[in-house]
Amino acid sequence: MTRPVYVSTRGQAEQLGFGDALLTGLATDGGLYCPVEFPPLPDISTDTDYRDAAVAIMAPYVAGTFDVAELETMVGLAYDSFRHRDVCPVVELGGAHHLLDLSQGPTLAFKDVALQLVGRMLDAELSRRGRRATILGATSGDTGSAAIEALAGLETVDVVILHPAGRVSDVQRRQMTTVDAANVHNIAVRGTFDDCQDLVKAAFNDRKLREAVSLGAVNSINWARVMAQIVYYVTSARAVRPDGGPVSFSVPTGNFGNVLAGWYAKQMGLLVNTLIVASNRNDVLTRFFEGRTLEIHQVEPSLSPSMDIQVSSNFERLLWETSGRDGAKVADLLGELRSTNRAEVPAGWCRLIDEAFVAYRLSDEETLQEIKRTHSELGLILDPHTAIGVGAARQYAHALGDNGPPGSRYCGEPVITLATADAAKFPDAVEAALGQRPELPEHLADLFDRQENYDEIDNDLAIVADRLHALRTGS
Ligand SMILES: *Cc1c(COP(=O)(O)O)cnc(C)c1O
């Protein structure tokens, strides 16, 4: 297998192989690493086991770093931690609408699908190089616990997770702060998720700090996370269309990492008609699709906290592709966005984006209505993020006419909504909709009796840098 090459979206950083891209996280020019080539889609049918599909799809992306046997071992261990034997099962919602359940992992959100694997990859690659890294992550609620679950207790890493103080659900916070492992460090930042993500990026852009503490990333700025998410787009498409015909996906979106994996699946040759970007009131992407301008507003808390994001990092990867891979132009546009909170996207780029994506938003009220409606019609309890995906899929089918007007993109093809979390992670939102609180699964039943351990700090890079240095020197 040829060795894949990864390049930065801002065109200035050196090209890397998979192992270095995995360990580097953010590129040294502030950009995100992307594959130069998309390998063709392997032959996957309805009968292919999820693990086998995962190995076949990812092997070309990791070649030169992990051979197929190593990949098989890591994939096997990663997905043995899932409660359902199909790993990411597909459930019918009625008509042409399906739900892809990504909540079967240990922390009950889709972040486990990638992080259970990426954690093992980081450990293997660091061990091989005889290195130790400080993994710094920002979380809007679910990445943190999934990263901690994947990395707690490992010899090769310290894990430092920043979450926005008071802006994650109690279950989400406790899933992070009750893990008792010497290499896990939780910090609540007085600010928003965007502030946390900016702190992480600022730490990476501080070359001295980055080298001194050997920083690594578990946010979806790390290519390996996006890569691992490509797999379930392929397996679910095959599950609902054994003939290989086209499908569409509705994806509850925050940082654009999940829905971007669907776009990569399409570049590999999966027949994807439309990718539906589903937002809550923090609707920077929906407004972009309406007005062609990226405009950052203040983040407002919503019932779906994991999507309370205005700066969707991974949109940069899509902009880079649609710019014809022009790193200088991408750097200019993102520089403008950073300094003025506003940037217009050239019409040519938008045309390419329009070929693949549409966007809808749901208010908190509409989110509650969707939870109620799905519960009364199907007896299913959706988490608020998934409810936004289901509602957006409904708006999509409705806007285009359920049978599809002539010439429209919607051909009555199946729509698969990605169920990104289990309702038990968001009991307050579910109670507001249904008057009942979903129960936590057995392995988390005593979550509220466990001891929490975390610090709260101001939104200040100097404080974070001090903490990181202190970990390295053991003080
Ligand atoms: C992280 C998360 C999202 C958003 O995913 P992105 O990859 O950031 O777009 C949606 N729903 C849940 C439950 C999440 O944890």
The ligand as an SDF file (V2000), in Angstrom:
LIG
                    3D

 15 15  0  0  0  0  0  0  0  0999 V2000
  -20.0000   16.5750   19.5730 C   0  0  0  0  0  0  0  0  0  0  0  0
  -21.4680   16.3640   19.4310 C   0  0  0  0  0  0  0  0  0  0  0  0
  -22.1750   16.8900   18.3330 C   0  0  0  0  0  0  0  0  0  0  0  0
  -21.5070   17.7380   17.2820 C   0  0  0  0  0  0  0  0  0  0  0  0
  -20.5610   17.0310   16.5340 O   0  0  0  0  0  0  0  0  0  0  0  0
  -19.4750   17.8300   15.6510 P   0  0  0  0  0  0  0  0  0  0  0  0
  -18.5670   16.7980   15.1110 O   0  0  0  0  0  0  0  0  0  0  0  0
  -18.8100   18.7670   16.6140 O   0  0  0  0  0  0  0  0  0  0  0  0
  -20.2350   18.5590   14.6160 O   0  0  0  0  0  0  0  0  0  0  0  0
  -23.5210   16.5720   18.2220 C   0  0  0  0  0  0  0  0  0  0  0  0
  -24.1640   15.8310   19.1580 N   0  0  0  0  0  0  0  0  0  0  0  0
  -23.5130   15.3340   20.2240 C   0  0  0  0  0  0  0  0  0  0  0  0
  -24.2860   14.5380   21.2120 C   0  0  0  0  0  0  0  0  0  0  0  0
  -22.1580   15.5720   20.4010 C   0  0  0  0  0  0  0  0  0  0  0  0
  -21.5180   15.0640   21.4550 O   0  0  0  0  0  0  0  0  0  0  0  0
  1  2  1  0
  2  3  1  0
  2 14  2  0
  3  4  1  0
  3 10  2  0
  4  5  1  0
  5  6  1  0
  6  7  2  0
  6  8  1  0
  6  9  1  0
 10 11  1  0
 11 12  2  0
 12 13  1  0
 12 14  1  0
 14 15  1  0
M  END
$$$$
